[in-house]
Amino acid sequence: MRAKALAKAMRDAAPVAGRRSVLVGLLGHGIRLSRTPAMHEAEGTALDLNYMYRLFDTADLASTTTVDEVLRAAELCGFAGLNITHPFKVQVIPHLHEVSAAAHAIGAVNTVVFRDGKRIGHNTDFWGFAESFRRSMEGAALDYVVQLGAGGAGAAVAHGLADCGVGELRIYDQDRTRADVLATRINAAYGQGRAVVIDELGNGFEGGVSGLVNTTPVGMASRPGLPLPGELVGPDLWVADIVYFPLETELLRHAASMGCRTLSGSGMAVFQAVRAFQHFTGLTPDAARMEAAFNAFEEPDPG
């Protein structure tokens, strides 16, 4: 009954006559400021779709609302699928009927498609990060890379880095077990020695480091600050952050002041959305147009 009540609350958009209607959404916590809905809807309009993107923000739902209830509500409403973000990318997996090979290898799902009575999980974060990195960081050294965070997004980024050719990925997470699991997955998929776990951040920078990637929430508007001691960031590093709100995190600002080459989270956000849109609609979106829609947003004045 709760799923039906939740579904009823989502039926607030009337389709435009003569257009194919597509209803999708995003499940996450604290996602009111997400740029994803407007980006998807703008591309849907460009492709002459009645494209509606809704938020399932658990910060606004009853504290006892479960992932399965949200999935069932979306199915009852006729959703084509849902994007999944923090903190549900791993939690959602037991509630799915099928998981793509990439999502299975990564151990995290960020896109669920409802098709033929089944919930099918995909991971578009992996391709999104790799595509962003290849386009914007051409020529960047990949001998030794330190990655902060081994959660759902971190798992996708680690696989993306391995796919881009990282020599040794040094993974740090406050949850050592989570880091161990991710390193094991990377080594199984790409060969032993491609990933190692570091217990102390300083140890990860010994012997020379090519780059640094932050996949933790530290740096978001709601969690400002640096995810590591600033003195560990040297001018010879390239530095990437997957946070995109704000686009210039404190880490990227600090890295730029040190002369580092930097990569913001906007590219991953855009390209994961490109692939998700394709899963939801079966249509090929215009990546440049979606990127332009993303970049058209103005960040609020922090004052």
N, C-alpha and C positions, 0 to 999 in steps of 0.2 A: 504493500500500500504506500509506503514512503516513496518508493521509486515512482509510482504513478503521480503522487503529489508533486514530486520534484519535476517530473515531466510536464505537468500542467503549468507549472511556473515558467517553463521555458517556451511555451507556445505564445509568443508575443510578436510574431512577424508574419505579415500577410504576403504571400507570393505575388509577384507581378505577372499578370496574364500574358501568355505568349512566350514566356521565358522558361527555360529549364531551371528548376529550383534545386539548390544544394544547401543543406543545413549541416554545419560542422561546429565544433567547439574546442575549448581548451580547458583541461582539468589541471588545477594547481593550487597553490596556497599563496595568497598575497599577490595576485596577478592583475589587479585592477588597471595598472598602468602599462600593461603589455601592448606592444605595437602590432602584435600578430593579427588581431582581428581586422583592423583597418587595412593592413597590407593584403590580406587574403581577399577581403571584400572589394578592394580597388581592382585587383586582378580579375575577380569574378565579373565585375561590371564591364571591364575592358573586353571580356570574352562573351558578353551578352548573356550572362547568367544572373539569375536571381539568387545571389550567393549571400548567405547569412552566417555569421560567425558569432557564437555565444560563449560567455565565460561561465565555467563552473568553479568558482573561487571558494575553496573550503573555509577561507577566512570569513565568508558571509553565510555559510551553511551551518546547520546544526552540528555541534561538535561530534555527534555520534554517527554522522553520515559516512557511509563506507564507499570505497572505490566501486564495489560491485553495484551498489545502488545508483551511483552516478552513471555507470555504463548502461544499466537497465533503463534508466530514465531517458538517456539519449537514444537508445534503441526504440523505445516506445514513441518517442517524438519523431522518428524517421530520420535521425541524423545519418549522414554518410560516414561519419567517423569523428574521432576526437584526437587532438594533439594532447600529449601528456608532458607535464613539466614538473619541476621540483615540488614536493618530495616523492612523487608517485611513479617514477620511471622504472623502478624495480618492483615496487609493490603491485603494479598492475598486472604483471606477467601471469601469476596464478589464475587470473580471472579471464584469460584469453583461451581461445580454441586452437589457434595456430600462431606461430612466431616465425618470422622470416629467418633465413640462415644468418644474415648479418646481425639481426637483433639477438639471436640465440648466442652467437659467438661473443657479442659485446656484453650480454647479460642485462640489457636495458632496452626499454621501448619508449619512444616518444610520439608515435603515431599509431592509432588503432583505427582500422577500417572495418565497418560493418557490412558484410556481404554474404548473401545466401544463408542468413541465419547464424553466421559465425562472426566472431571477433578475431581479427587478424592483426597481429602486432608487427610493426616495422621500426627501424631506427634510421631516421634521416639526419640526425645530428652528426653521425659518422661522415657521411658524404658532404654534409654542409660545412664542417670544419675543414676537411681535406680540400674541398674545392676552393674555399676562401684562402687557405694557406697557399695553394699552388698559384692562384691568381695574383696574390698580393705580396708573397714573400719569396719570389723566384730568386734562386741563388743563395738562399739562407743556408748556413751550415747546419747539418743535422747529426754530427758525430755524437755528441752527448747533450741530452735535453732533460731538464728537471721539470717535472709536472707536479703541481700542487693540487691535491684532491683526487679521489678515486671513486666518487659516487657515480650516479647514472650518466651525467654529462661527461664526467672525467673518463669513464670507460669508453665512451664514443670518441672523445678527443684522442685518447691513447691509441686506439685502433686507427684513427685518422693519421696520426703522426707516424705510426709504424708503416701504414700504407704509403706515406710520403717518403719513406726511406730512412727514418731515424736509426742511428747505429745502436745507441744504448739509451733507453728511456729510464730515468731515475724517478721513481714514484714516491711521493710523500703524502701521507694522510694521517690525521690524528688517530684514526681507527686502523691499527696495523693489520688486522685481519682483512679488512676491505682492500687495503693496498696489496696484500699477498694474493688475494683472489684475482685482482686485476692483472698483476704481473704474471700469474700462472696462465691466464687466458691469452695474454699477449704472446708469451713464449710458446704456447701450444699452437697458436695461429701463425706466427711469423718466425719461429725458431728460437731455440734456447739461447739465452743471453741477451735477447733484445730488450728485456725489461728487468730491472732490479728494484728492490724496495730499500729506501733509506730511512733510518730511525731518527736521525738528527738532520735538520735542514742544512746545516753547515757542511756536513759530510758530502752532501750531494754536489757541492760546488768544488770539491777537491779534484785536482788533476785536470782542470779545464772544463768549461761548459760552453756549449754553443748557444743554447736558448733556454728560455723559461716560459712556462705556460701556467696561468692560473685558471683552474676550473672550479674553485671554491666560490661560495657566495660573497666572500669578503671583497668589498669594493662597490657592491650595490648601494643604491641610495639609502636603503634601509639598513645596510651594514657597512658603513664607511670605514676606511682605513687601509693599511697595507697587509697583505696576507703573509708577509715574511719580513725580517729585518731589512731595512733599506740598504744597509752596507753590503748586503750580498749581491746587489745588482750593480754589475760593473759595465763599463762602456763597450766591452766587446760582445756583450750579449744581445740577441734579439729577444723581445719580450711580447708575449701574446696574452690576451685576457678574453674570456668568453662572456664576461659581463657586458651588457650593452645599455644598461640604464644605471648610471650615466655612460655615455660612449667613452669619455676620457675618465677612466678610473684613477684613483690615487696612484695605483701601481704604474699605469701607463704614463701618467704625468711625471712621476719620479724617474721612470726609465728614460723618457724623452729628455729630461733635464740632464741625464747622464750621457746623452748622445747615442742611446740605443735605438735600433730600428724597432718599430712597434706595430702590433696588429690588434685592432679593437674587435669586440664581439659582434659587430654589425654584420660582417660577412657570413659568419656561421648562422646568425639569426635569419638572414635573407635566404641563403641557399638551402637550409633545412626546410624552410617554408616552401621553397620552389618544389622540392621533391614531395613534400607532404600534399601540396595542392594537386600534384599529379596523381598521387594515390587516391585522393578523395574524388577527383572528377574524371580521371582517365584522359585529361587534356594536358597538353604541354604548355605551361605558362611561359611568359616572357621574363627571363631572369633580370634583365636590365630594367624593365618596367617595374618589377617588384622591388628592386633595389632603390629605384627613384622614389617609389612610394614610401619606403622605409625612411629614406633620408629626408623626406619632406616634413617629417615630424619635428616640431620644435621642443627642445627640452625645457621643462619648467624652470623658472627662476628659483634657485634654492632659497632665496631670501623671502 
